[in-house]
Amino acid sequence: MLDRQSRILYVGKAKNLRNRLSSYTRFSGSVHNKTTVMLSHVKKIDTLLTKTEKEALILEAALIKKHKPKYNILLRDDKNYPFIKVTVQEDWPRVHMARKRKKDGARYFGPYSSSSSMWATLRLLANLFPIRKCKGSRVRISKRPCLNLQMGKCLGPCVGLARKEDYLKHVQQVLMVLEGRNRSLIKGLKLEMQSAAESLFFERAAELRDQITALSKTLEKQIIASETLKDQDIFGYHRQGTSIAIAILFIRDGLVSGSRNFFLSEPMEPDSVILAQVLNQFYDTRIIPAKELVIPFAIEDSALLMERFSELSGVHVKMRVPQRGRNRELLHMANNNASHVFDEREKKDRSWQNLTAAMERSLHLQFEPYRIECLDISNTSGKQAVGSLVSYKMGESDKTHYRHYSIKTVSGPDDYAMMEEVLKRRFRKGVDEGNLPNLFMVDGGKGQLGIALRVADELGIRNQMDWLGIAKEKSGEGEKLYKPGQKNPIILKQHNPVLLYLMRIRDESHRFGITFHRKLRNKRSITSPLDAIPGIGNDRKKKLLKGFGSIKRIKEASITELSNIDGIGDKTSTLIYEYFNKSQIP
């Protein structure tokens, strides 16, 4: 369904299009009903025919993800969650993070809904097991071992010190940890520690003792969901008014490995269709379904979905609606998690309302600060200058509206001129697109705020939003907030929530700008005059620097001397000579 400008409003599928579309013509709902509002905007309908129902199912999910129609169910916080990959197909396997699951013979564990827990697991494995950290599927033979060998973090296959049998034993232990078989592993390590102590290998016994202690600590944190060591995804579902929350619990090898929540404000379909569409959108080549999906009620197209999910995972995927037993308990836990989503949103909304009221009162704002933007300028004596703009919406960072601006018209250290350039570029586009914030903040005092107001007056937008300058004073008075038309700054108490929120936004703009500024600076610092000469790549650059020792000597070299370097022919040596001696060439 498309509107007057051919923008896609809704994507759906049906075995019988006539019946499906005629149901919309007979629809009668209130004026504010979401379906009523959508139908009032529909001016055109496009159709696509597929050979099978499964093709239609896959196409529907693909079109929704691509076009993000306003009236479809959208899993907006869908991310590419990481896996832990063990390259068991290699001669000397590695353990590292992977973003995508491939059919390459490796073992994948995840997806991890929390990247911090994934990195914590990788750090634990790196500390416990001496597996190589070097990149590449093949081990490159080296004359000198790396620091990891000296620290006992690697067995040193690159220098021929590792025994294959010992190395693969450690790999097997890594797999046991990732599979959740810590108890079995600890039992085996205890026997090995006892044997080492009896044989008077006390150093080895101490290493095993430390491994056992570390594994025991992680075991205490793991939540056992099932003694059957199943892989399951449990879908909790809770409706409150017109809104729905869905919570997914990931259970791998009987242990709860993570969870994800989704909030759907006003989905238009029945519950059985909504849950089916959520499953269809959620799983793809990046997020593989578990062998068993536990759902709260029967859904539409369950047979088609199971067929599709089985193809994605490479094993037969089952879908269950449990009535009793352990699965019913897990489903109850997932439903409680879904219900908790509403509680968290209500707390968040109340907190935001309180903060908004405090900001309007403390700063005498004309507009509700629903969306705040902050600008910071970063440069080094006028070089690699960049403007960084961050955006916050309802108290949270809105990174889709973060922007970097490379300074184009100002040379030299003139922060005011740089700020004026960036402000004009930002607000001209904002006026054209109708995309202006409710409160605009500049990092600086009266001077920076004056520049912002001057640009606002030129564009006629001064009265369309509130303006604020935030400056850190050196006199020890703390942060000062400057408003237009006020001679004296507003000084809030150090722990005032309003001040802390504004400081957080200002600090984020500073971090965002410094990060990009540092990249520009580093890029400039590692460039060489040789990079500007056609035909000079990394290999030739290395040979020239190795042959002459410095750029200065390359500049002073004759064509003959340049051509004596291996790989530098007469044509290239002439280009190099002419580049560095332009003024001497008639």
Protein Blocks (a to p, Z undefined) as FASTA:
>chain_A
ZZfkopafbdcddfblmlmmmmmmmpccdfklmklmmmmmpcbdcddddfbfklmmmmmm
mmmmmnopakbccdfkbccdddddddfkbmbdcddddfbdcdehpacedddfblklmmmm
mmmmmmmpccdfbecjbdcddfbdcfklmnopaghlmnopacfklmmmmmmmmmmmmnop
mmmmmmmmmmmmmmmmmnopaklmmmmmmmmmmmmmmmmmpccfbfnlpacdddddddeh
jbccddddddeehiafbdcddddfbacbdfklmmmmmmmmmpcfklccdfbdcdfbdceh
klmmmmmmmmmnopacdddddfbdjklmmmmmmmmmmmmmmmmmmmmmmmmmmmmmmmmm
mnopabdcfbacddddddeehiaiacdddddeehiacfklgccdddfkbgcjdfklmmmm
mmmmmmmmmmmnopacfbdcdeddfklmmmmmmmmmmnopmmmpccddddddfklnopad
ddehiabacdddfklmklmmmmmmmmmmmmmmmmmmmmmmmmmmmpcfklmpghiafklm
mmmmmmnopaklmmmpcfklmmmpghiafklmmmmmmmmmmmmpZZ
